[in-house]
Amino acid sequence: MIHREQSEEARLAEGIEAAKIEEAAEEAEKEPVEETAEAVKQADAPPEEPSGEISEWERQSLLKEREERDRRQRQRTKAEKDERFSAMHLQYGDVDTVRFIAAFCVVAIHIRPLLNYSALGNFLFVDGLCRIAVPYFFLVSGYFWARKPTSLSSQLAFLGRIAILYALWTAIYYPVVLESWDMSHYLRRVFLTGSYHHLWYYPALLTASLLTFLCARMQVYRQRRRRRRFHRNSAQIFLPAVVLSGALYVAGCLGESYYSLICSVPGVEALAQRYFDLFWSTRNGLFFGFFFFALGALVRRANWHPKRWQAAAAFAGSLFFMAAEILTLRRLNLAKDYNMYISLIPAALFLFLMLTAAPERGLTAQGRKAPRSISAFFRNSSILIFGSHLLFKYYGLKIADAAMHYSTDPQILATASLFAQNNLIQYIVVCLCSLAFAAAVLALSRLPVLRVLRYLY
């Protein structure tokens, strides 16, 4: 009996020992899982801020990491700014380069360099391709004028700058006018038609900017009276100016290139003659410059930048349109003068859009970027070449005429005769003299004593 009780107690003790072993095994299996879950939570949790009890070495490491992160952020920001500036400067560098070329096109209009070789070639080059230059000037002026808000202060500053340019070049050409012009109507010419042949551009630019400004302000006023939400710097404020100036441009074409279409209308010829007695031409700020200036302002505010190849294709098509138009006008003998065409609108517009189109990817600071000094030289020298070229033409012809009358040296006579009779040689000499004059003025204007020369450009 006693033996049986002892065996039962032994079996009960063995069962209790086995249960303890199983519980210990289960706890051992749970501990790695709980440790793994805790490790995952610690890995997923954000890094804790360093406490004030960290060592000096750890603090220095954290400061270095933060400085390195800030340095990389500054480098990325600077690279983005350089890329944007490079793209912008690339666009405007192209605009200034073509402005420089357009100045020589204006010289060609006043000298007609191919006249001694081909009448048709000279007509297509001078009265066709080169006529894009002046509308292009108005477009560029309107585009950059619209970069600033249409405020009275900015408009007065623009008018003042152009008025100073016009006054200085008028004073420079005054001795030439005294020798070659009738002075009875000089003041009327100064204010209405220009103080010299090519200086009509400056009063036209003043008129065009003033009319565009007034139209824009009137549009803003109208929208405010109607209580419409309307931003005064949006492109919509220039739409009335473009529409009105477009109608005036068509009327100007009827008074120039299509004059024969209206001169047979009763009463129109007499009215047109009164106008021409006063203003000499419809190529002025009202009928000519107003449209292209307002169009440039609209392009700027609308931020219209098509792809470069699209604008180039449209420009090429507009050149064919221009050739067909001017040859038709010449064949039908419709033109009073070849200054204004319908085809000048798409030609000048798409040329400008082609130059201001966004550059392709990669053409940034690491690609082709026009240096700022060259771009500024092209921009400023174009104004100086435009202003001075007829001065060199006038005095060059005068010197050649004096040499042919008073010199007996065969070489001097031959050189003077070649300059006076060969338009191509005359064009090359005038271009070189104008370019040298522009470079000299730009160089001298950097001196503190001669900074006043900057008012010439």
C-alpha positions as CSV (number, residue, x, y, z in Angstrom):
1,M,0.0,0.0,0.0
2,I,2.8,2.3,1.0
3,H,4.7,1.3,-2.1
4,R,1.7,2.1,-4.3
5,E,1.3,5.6,-2.7
6,Q,5.0,6.3,-3.2
7,S,4.8,5.4,-6.9
8,E,1.7,7.7,-7.4
9,E,3.6,10.6,-5.7
10,A,6.5,10.0,-8.0
11,R,4.3,10.0,-11.1
12,L,2.7,13.3,-9.9
13,A,6.1,14.9,-9.4
14,E,7.2,13.8,-12.9
15,G,4.0,15.4,-14.4
16,I,4.6,18.6,-12.6
17,E,8.3,18.7,-13.8
18,A,7.2,18.0,-17.4
19,A,4.7,20.8,-17.3
20,K,7.3,23.2,-16.1
21,I,9.7,22.2,-18.9
22,E,6.9,22.8,-21.5
23,E,6.1,26.2,-20.1
24,A,9.8,27.1,-20.2
25,A,10.0,26.0,-23.8
26,E,7.0,28.1,-24.8
27,E,8.5,31.2,-23.1
28,A,11.7,30.6,-25.0
29,E,9.9,30.4,-28.3
30,K,8.0,33.7,-27.6
31,E,11.0,35.8,-26.6
32,P,12.7,36.0,-30.1
33,V,9.4,37.0,-31.7
34,E,8.9,39.8,-29.1
35,E,12.5,40.9,-29.5
36,T,12.1,40.9,-33.3
37,A,8.9,43.0,-33.2
38,E,10.6,45.5,-30.9
39,A,13.5,45.8,-33.3
40,V,11.2,46.4,-36.2
41,K,9.4,49.2,-34.2
42,Q,12.7,50.7,-33.4
43,A,13.8,50.6,-37.0
44,D,10.6,52.1,-38.3
45,A,10.5,54.9,-35.8
46,P,12.0,58.3,-36.8
47,P,15.4,59.1,-35.5
48,E,15.2,60.7,-32.1
49,E,16.6,64.2,-31.6
50,P,20.0,64.1,-30.0
51,S,19.7,64.7,-26.4
52,G,21.9,67.2,-24.5
53,E,23.9,64.3,-23.1
54,I,25.6,63.3,-26.4
55,S,29.3,63.3,-26.6
56,E,31.3,66.1,-28.3
57,W,32.4,63.8,-31.1
58,E,28.7,62.9,-31.9
59,R,27.7,66.6,-31.8
60,Q,30.5,67.5,-34.3
61,S,29.4,64.7,-36.6
62,L,25.8,65.8,-36.6
63,L,26.8,69.4,-37.4
64,K,29.0,68.3,-40.3
65,E,26.1,66.2,-41.7
66,R,23.8,69.2,-41.5
67,E,26.3,71.5,-43.1
68,E,26.9,69.0,-45.9
69,R,23.1,68.7,-46.5
70,D,22.7,72.5,-46.6
71,R,25.6,72.8,-49.0
72,R,24.1,70.3,-51.4
73,Q,20.8,72.1,-51.3
74,R,22.5,75.4,-52.1
75,Q,24.3,73.7,-55.1
76,R,21.0,72.3,-56.4
77,T,19.3,75.7,-56.1
78,K,22.2,77.5,-57.8
79,A,22.2,75.0,-60.6
80,E,18.5,75.5,-61.2
81,K,18.9,79.3,-61.2
82,D,21.9,79.0,-63.6
83,E,19.8,76.8,-65.9
84,R,16.9,79.2,-66.0
85,F,19.2,82.2,-66.5
86,S,21.1,80.4,-69.2
87,A,17.9,79.6,-71.1
88,M,16.7,83.2,-70.8
89,H,20.0,84.6,-71.8
90,L,20.2,82.2,-74.7
91,Q,16.9,83.5,-76.0
92,Y,17.7,87.2,-75.5
93,G,21.2,86.7,-76.9
94,D,19.7,85.5,-80.2
95,V,17.4,88.5,-80.2
96,D,20.3,90.9,-79.8
97,T,22.3,89.1,-82.5
98,V,19.5,89.5,-85.0
99,R,19.0,93.1,-83.9
100,F,22.7,93.7,-84.8
101,I,22.1,92.1,-88.2
102,A,18.9,94.2,-88.7
103,A,20.9,97.4,-88.2
104,F,23.0,96.5,-91.3
105,C,19.7,95.7,-93.1
106,V,18.7,99.3,-92.5
107,V,22.0,100.5,-93.9
108,A,21.2,98.4,-97.0
109,I,17.8,100.0,-97.4
110,H,19.4,103.5,-97.6
111,I,22.3,102.5,-99.9
112,R,20.9,99.6,-102.1
113,P,24.2,97.6,-102.4
114,L,23.1,95.3,-105.3
115,L,21.8,98.0,-107.6
116,N,24.8,97.9,-109.8
117,Y,24.6,94.2,-110.4
118,S,21.0,93.1,-110.5
119,A,17.9,95.3,-110.3
120,L,15.6,92.3,-109.4
121,G,18.1,90.9,-106.8
122,N,18.4,94.4,-105.2
123,F,14.6,94.7,-105.1
124,L,14.1,91.3,-103.5
125,F,16.9,91.9,-101.0
126,V,16.3,95.5,-100.1
127,D,12.5,96.0,-100.5
128,G,11.9,92.4,-99.4
129,L,14.1,90.8,-96.8
130,C,15.6,94.0,-95.4
131,R,12.2,95.5,-94.7
132,I,11.7,93.1,-91.9
133,A,14.3,95.0,-89.8
134,V,12.2,98.0,-88.7
135,P,9.1,95.9,-87.7
136,Y,11.5,93.7,-85.8
137,F,12.8,96.7,-83.9
138,F,9.3,97.7,-82.9
139,L,8.4,94.1,-81.9
140,V,11.5,93.9,-79.7
141,S,10.8,97.3,-78.1
142,G,7.2,96.4,-77.4
143,Y,8.2,93.0,-75.9
144,F,10.7,94.4,-73.5
145,W,8.5,97.4,-72.7
146,A,5.8,95.0,-71.6
147,R,8.1,93.3,-69.1
148,K,7.4,96.1,-66.7
149,P,4.0,96.9,-65.3
150,T,1.9,99.4,-67.3
151,S,2.3,102.2,-64.8
152,L,2.6,105.9,-65.5
153,S,6.1,106.0,-63.9
154,S,7.5,103.3,-66.2
155,Q,5.9,104.8,-69.2
156,L,7.3,108.3,-68.5
157,A,10.8,106.7,-68.0
158,F,10.5,105.0,-71.3
159,L,9.4,108.2,-73.1
160,G,12.2,110.1,-71.5
161,R,14.9,107.7,-72.6
162,I,13.7,107.6,-76.2
163,A,13.2,111.4,-76.3
164,I,16.8,111.9,-75.1
165,L,18.0,109.5,-77.9
166,Y,16.0,111.4,-80.5
167,A,17.2,114.8,-79.3
168,L,20.9,113.8,-79.3
169,W,20.8,112.3,-82.8
170,T,18.8,115.3,-84.1
171,A,21.5,117.6,-82.8
172,I,24.2,115.4,-84.4
173,Y,22.5,115.5,-87.8
174,Y,21.6,119.2,-87.6
175,P,24.7,120.4,-89.6
176,V,23.9,117.9,-92.3
177,V,20.3,119.2,-92.4
178,L,21.5,122.8,-92.7
179,E,23.6,122.0,-95.7
180,S,21.1,119.8,-97.6
181,W,17.5,120.6,-96.6
182,D,15.1,123.4,-96.8
183,M,14.7,124.7,-93.3
184,S,11.3,126.3,-93.7
185,H,9.4,123.3,-92.4
186,Y,12.2,121.8,-90.2
187,L,10.3,122.1,-86.9
188,R,7.2,120.4,-88.4
189,R,9.5,117.6,-89.6
190,V,11.1,117.2,-86.2
191,F,7.8,116.6,-84.5
192,L,5.8,114.8,-87.3
193,T,8.0,113.0,-89.8
194,G,11.5,112.9,-88.2
195,S,14.4,115.3,-88.1
196,Y,16.3,113.2,-90.8
197,H,15.6,110.3,-93.1
198,H,16.0,107.4,-90.7
199,L,15.3,109.3,-87.5
200,W,11.5,109.0,-88.0
201,Y,11.8,105.8,-86.0
202,Y,12.2,107.6,-82.7
203,P,9.0,109.8,-82.8
204,A,7.2,106.7,-84.2
205,L,8.4,104.7,-81.2
206,L,7.2,107.4,-78.9
207,T,3.8,107.5,-80.6
208,A,3.5,103.7,-80.6
209,S,4.4,103.3,-76.9
210,L,2.1,106.1,-75.9
211,L,-0.9,104.7,-77.9
212,T,-0.3,101.2,-76.6
213,F,-0.1,102.5,-73.0
214,L,-3.3,104.5,-73.4
215,C,-5.2,101.6,-74.9
216,A,-4.1,99.3,-72.1
217,R,-5.1,101.7,-69.4
218,M,-8.5,102.3,-70.9
219,Q,-9.0,98.5,-71.1
220,V,-8.2,98.2,-67.4
221,Y,-10.5,101.1,-66.6
222,R,-13.4,99.5,-68.5
223,Q,-13.0,96.2,-66.8
224,R,-12.9,97.8,-63.4
225,R,-16.1,99.7,-64.1
226,R,-17.8,96.5,-65.1
227,R,-16.6,95.0,-61.8
228,R,-14.9,92.1,-63.4
229,R,-12.0,90.2,-62.0
230,F,-9.2,91.4,-64.2
231,H,-5.5,91.6,-63.7
232,R,-4.0,94.7,-65.1
233,N,-0.8,92.9,-66.1
234,S,-2.5,90.2,-68.1
235,A,-2.3,89.8,-71.9
236,Q,-6.0,90.9,-72.3
237,I,-5.2,94.5,-71.8
238,F,-3.3,94.7,-75.1
239,L,-6.0,93.0,-77.2
240,P,-7.8,96.3,-78.0
241,A,-4.5,97.9,-78.9
242,V,-3.6,95.1,-81.3
243,V,-7.1,95.1,-83.0
244,L,-7.1,98.9,-83.4
245,S,-3.5,99.1,-84.6
246,G,-4.1,96.2,-87.0
247,A,-6.9,98.2,-88.7
248,L,-4.6,101.2,-88.8
249,Y,-1.8,99.1,-90.4
250,V,-4.1,97.9,-93.2
251,A,-5.1,101.5,-93.8
252,G,-1.4,102.4,-93.9
253,C,-0.7,99.7,-96.5
254,L,-3.5,101.2,-98.7
255,G,-1.6,104.5,-98.5
256,E,1.7,103.0,-99.4
257,S,2.1,99.6,-101.2
258,Y,-1.5,99.4,-102.4
259,Y,-2.0,103.1,-103.1
260,S,-3.2,102.6,-106.7
261,L,-6.3,100.7,-105.3
262,I,-7.6,103.8,-103.5
263,C,-6.4,106.7,-105.6
264,S,-9.1,106.2,-108.2
265,V,-11.9,106.5,-105.6
266,P,-13.5,109.9,-105.8
267,G,-12.4,112.2,-103.0
268,V,-9.9,109.7,-101.5
269,E,-7.0,110.9,-103.6
270,A,-7.4,114.6,-102.5
271,L,-7.7,113.5,-98.9
272,A,-4.6,111.3,-99.2
273,Q,-2.7,114.2,-100.8
274,R,-3.5,116.5,-97.9
275,Y,-2.3,113.9,-95.5
276,F,1.0,113.3,-97.4
277,D,1.6,117.1,-97.6
278,L,1.6,117.0,-93.8
279,F,3.1,113.7,-92.8
280,W,4.9,112.6,-96.0
281,S,4.2,108.9,-95.4
282,T,2.0,106.4,-93.6
283,R,5.2,104.8,-92.3
284,N,5.0,106.4,-88.9
285,G,4.0,105.6,-85.3
286,L,0.3,105.7,-85.9
287,F,-0.1,103.5,-89.0
288,F,3.1,101.4,-88.8
289,G,4.9,101.3,-85.4
290,F,1.8,101.1,-83.3
291,F,0.8,97.7,-84.5
292,F,4.2,96.0,-84.2
293,F,4.8,97.6,-80.8
294,A,1.4,96.4,-79.4
295,L,2.0,93.0,-80.9
296,G,5.3,92.6,-79.1
297,A,3.7,93.6,-75.9
298,L,0.9,91.0,-76.4
299,V,3.5,88.3,-77.1
300,R,5.3,89.1,-73.9
301,R,2.2,89.1,-71.7
302,A,0.7,86.1,-73.3
303,N,4.0,84.2,-72.9
304,W,3.6,82.8,-76.3
305,H,6.6,80.6,-77.1
306,P,6.0,77.9,-79.7
307,K,8.5,75.3,-80.6
308,R,11.5,76.6,-82.5
309,W,11.0,74.4,-85.5
310,Q,7.4,75.5,-85.8
311,A,8.3,79.2,-85.8
312,A,11.1,78.6,-88.2
313,A,8.8,76.8,-90.7
314,A,6.2,79.6,-90.4
315,F,9.0,82.2,-91.0
316,A,10.2,80.4,-94.1
317,G,6.6,80.3,-95.4
318,S,6.1,84.0,-94.7
319,L,9.3,84.8,-96.8
320,F,7.7,83.0,-99.8
321,F,4.5,85.0,-99.1
322,M,6.5,88.2,-99.0
323,A,8.3,87.5,-102.3
324,A,5.0,86.7,-104.0
325,E,3.4,89.9,-102.6
326,I,6.1,92.4,-103.6
327,L,6.6,90.9,-107.0
328,T,2.9,91.2,-107.6
329,L,2.9,94.8,-106.4
330,R,5.8,95.5,-108.8
331,R,4.3,93.8,-111.8
332,L,0.9,95.5,-111.3
333,N,2.5,98.9,-110.4
334,L,0.3,99.3,-107.4
335,A,2.8,100.7,-104.9
336,K,3.5,104.4,-104.1
337,D,6.5,103.2,-102.0
338,Y,7.7,99.8,-100.8
339,N,7.6,100.3,-97.0
340,M,4.6,98.3,-95.7
341,Y,3.3,94.9,-96.7
342,I,0.8,92.5,-95.3
343,S,3.4,89.8,-95.3
344,L,5.6,91.8,-93.0
345,I,3.3,90.8,-90.1
346,P,3.9,87.0,-90.2
347,A,7.6,87.5,-91.2
348,A,8.5,89.8,-88.3
349,L,6.3,87.9,-85.8
350,F,7.6,84.4,-86.6
351,L,11.2,85.6,-86.8
352,F,10.9,87.0,-83.3
353,L,9.1,83.9,-82.0
354,M,11.8,81.7,-83.5
355,L,14.4,83.6,-81.6
356,T,12.5,83.7,-78.2
357,A,11.5,80.0,-78.4
358,A,12.6,77.9,-75.5
359,P,16.0,76.3,-76.2
360,E,16.3,72.5,-76.5
361,R,17.3,70.5,-73.4
362,G,21.0,70.5,-72.7
363,L,21.6,73.9,-74.2
364,T,22.2,75.6,-70.8
365,A,25.2,76.6,-68.9
366,Q,27.0,73.5,-70.1
367,G,25.9,74.0,-73.7
368,R,26.0,77.1,-75.9
369,K,25.4,80.2,-74.0
370,A,25.9,83.7,-75.5
371,P,28.4,85.7,-73.3
372,R,26.7,88.7,-71.7
373,S,29.4,91.0,-73.0
374,I,28.9,90.0,-76.7
375,S,25.1,90.2,-76.3
376,A,25.4,93.7,-74.8
377,F,27.7,94.8,-77.6
378,F,25.3,93.6,-80.3
379,R,22.4,95.3,-78.5
380,N,24.1,98.7,-78.0
381,S,26.1,98.8,-81.3
382,S,22.9,98.2,-83.3
383,I,21.5,101.5,-82.0
384,L,24.8,103.3,-82.8
385,I,25.0,101.8,-86.3
386,F,21.4,102.7,-87.0
387,G,22.0,106.3,-85.8
388,S,25.4,107.0,-87.5
389,H,25.3,105.2,-90.9
390,L,23.8,108.1,-92.9
391,L,26.3,110.4,-91.4
392,F,29.2,108.4,-92.9
393,K,27.3,108.0,-96.2
394,Y,26.8,111.8,-96.4
395,Y,30.3,112.9,-95.6
396,G,31.8,110.0,-97.5
397,L,30.0,111.1,-100.7
398,K,31.0,114.7,-100.0
399,I,34.7,113.8,-99.6
400,A,34.6,111.6,-102.8
401,D,33.0,114.5,-104.7
402,A,35.6,116.9,-103.5
403,A,38.4,114.5,-104.4
404,M,37.0,114.1,-108.0
405,H,36.8,117.8,-108.4
406,Y,40.1,119.0,-106.9
407,S,42.5,116.0,-107.0
408,T,44.7,115.1,-110.0
409,D,46.1,111.9,-108.5
410,P,44.8,109.0,-110.7
411,Q,44.6,106.6,-107.7
412,I,42.6,109.1,-105.6
413,L,40.3,109.8,-108.5
414,A,39.7,106.1,-109.1
415,T,39.0,105.4,-105.4
416,A,36.7,108.4,-105.1
417,S,34.8,107.4,-108.3
418,L,34.5,103.8,-107.2
419,F,33.0,104.8,-103.8
420,A,30.6,107.3,-105.4
421,Q,29.4,105.0,-108.2
422,N,29.6,101.5,-106.8
423,N,26.8,101.0,-104.2
424,L,28.3,97.7,-102.9
425,I,31.7,99.4,-102.1
426,Q,29.8,102.3,-100.5
427,Y,27.8,99.9,-98.4
428,I,30.9,98.0,-97.2
429,V,32.7,101.2,-96.3
430,V,29.7,102.7,-94.5
431,C,29.1,99.5,-92.5
432,L,32.8,99.3,-91.5
433,C,32.9,103.0,-90.4
434,S,29.6,102.7,-88.5
435,L,30.9,99.5,-86.7
436,A,34.2,101.2,-85.8
437,F,32.3,104.2,-84.5
438,A,30.0,102.0,-82.4
439,A,33.0,100.1,-80.9
440,A,34.8,103.4,-80.2
441,V,31.8,104.9,-78.4
442,L,31.1,101.8,-76.4
443,A,34.8,101.7,-75.3
444,L,35.0,105.4,-74.5
445,S,31.7,105.4,-72.6
446,R,33.3,103.1,-70.0
447,L,35.5,105.9,-68.9
448,P,34.1,107.9,-66.0
449,V,34.8,111.2,-67.8
450,L,32.9,110.1,-70.9
451,R,29.9,108.4,-69.4
452,V,27.7,111.0,-71.2
453,L,28.3,109.0,-74.4
454,R,26.0,106.3,-73.0
455,Y,23.0,108.6,-73.9
456,L,23.7,107.8,-77.5
457,Y,22.5,104.3,-77.1
